[in-house]
Amino acid sequence: MIGRLFYLATGAVIGGYVVHRLNRARQALTPGGIADRMENRVGEYKGALRELNEDLAEAVRQEEAELLRHYAPTRRSLNGNEGTSKEPPGLGGR
């Protein structure tokens, strides 16, 4: 008797799980389900592209600051003397 009850309960649980999975699959294949999945993926791609854009912009700002530090002309100090000027590499001794 207990064995039959066990198999009945197991069958009910497995049956409920199968019905649940079939309903999810059916919902996923409807136009609304496909649109929801596409919307989620597009949102993920937009977030990834936004993050990439921010990273690239930061890298460009850092590179620009480095180039300006290296090649920007020095400014005159308040007493009229020029600061140390760096010549660009490869131009010294002309």
HUKA-V194885 format. One record per residue. N is the residue number from 1. PHI is phi in degrees with one decimal (* if undefined). PSI is psi in radians with two decimals (* if undefined). D_LAST is the distance of its C-alpha to the last C-alpha in Angstrom with 2 decimals. Layout:
# HUKA-V194885
n/phi/psi/d_last
N/PHI/PSI/D_LAST
N/PHI/PSI/D_LAST
This chain:
# HUKA-V194885
n/phi/psi/d_last
1/*/-0.77/104.51
2/-67.7/-0.61/101.35
3/-62.5/-0.73/99.62
4/-66.0/-0.71/100.36
5/-63.8/-0.68/99.08
6/-61.6/-0.82/95.85
7/-66.6/-0.59/95.31
8/-65.0/-0.80/96.14
9/-65.6/-0.74/93.59
10/-62.4/-0.76/90.94
11/-62.3/-0.69/91.63
12/-66.4/-0.72/91.37
13/-65.9/-0.82/88.02
14/-64.5/-0.72/86.57
15/-61.3/-0.76/88.05
16/-62.8/-0.69/86.53
17/-66.2/-0.73/83.12
18/-63.7/-0.77/83.36
19/-61.9/-0.73/84.42
20/-60.2/-0.83/81.53
21/-64.3/-0.68/78.98
22/-64.7/-0.71/80.55
23/-64.5/-0.69/80.38
24/-64.6/-0.73/76.69
25/-65.6/-0.72/75.98
26/-63.2/-0.74/78.04
27/-64.9/-0.66/76.21
28/-67.3/-0.46/72.80
29/-92.8/-0.02/73.75
30/-79.8/2.80/74.88
31/-57.2/-0.66/72.56
32/-66.2/-0.69/72.24
33/-66.2/-0.71/71.35
34/-65.2/-0.73/68.69
35/-63.4/-0.70/67.26
36/-62.4/-0.77/67.20
37/-63.9/-0.74/65.32
38/-65.7/-0.69/62.77
39/-61.5/-0.74/62.35
40/-64.6/-0.74/61.68
41/-66.9/-0.73/59.13
42/-63.1/-0.69/57.33
43/-62.0/-0.71/57.26
44/-65.2/-0.75/55.75
45/-65.3/-0.69/53.08
46/-62.4/-0.73/52.27
47/-63.7/-0.73/51.88
48/-65.7/-0.72/49.63
49/-67.2/-0.66/47.43
50/-63.4/-0.75/47.27
51/-65.2/-0.72/46.22
52/-62.4/-0.75/43.55
53/-61.8/-0.74/42.23
54/-64.7/-0.73/42.11
55/-64.2/-0.74/40.29
56/-66.7/-0.70/37.67
57/-63.3/-0.71/37.21
58/-64.6/-0.72/36.74
59/-64.5/-0.68/34.15
60/-65.9/-0.73/32.22
61/-62.5/-0.73/32.44
62/-64.9/-0.75/31.18
63/-65.4/-0.71/28.20
64/-63.6/-0.74/27.39
65/-63.2/-0.70/27.69
66/-63.8/-0.76/25.39
67/-65.4/-0.71/22.69
68/-65.0/-0.71/23.23
69/-61.5/-0.65/23.03
70/-81.7/-0.72/19.76
71/-110.7/-0.16/17.91
72/-68.7/2.46/19.99
73/-65.8/2.58/18.64
74/-78.6/2.67/20.33
75/-95.6/2.67/23.19
76/-72.1/2.48/23.96
77/-78.8/3.03/26.69
78/-65.7/-0.49/29.98
79/-87.5/0.09/29.36
80/96.1/-0.24/26.34
81/-78.4/2.50/23.72
82/-81.6/2.60/20.97
83/-75.9/3.11/21.09
84/-68.1/2.31/18.51
85/-107.9/2.47/15.84
86/-102.9/2.25/14.46
87/-85.5/2.56/11.18
88/-61.3/2.56/12.06
89/-59.0/2.46/11.88
90/89.3/-0.12/9.42
91/-106.3/-0.05/6.58
92/-73.3/2.51/5.84
93/82.1/0.45/3.80
94/-84.8/*/0.00
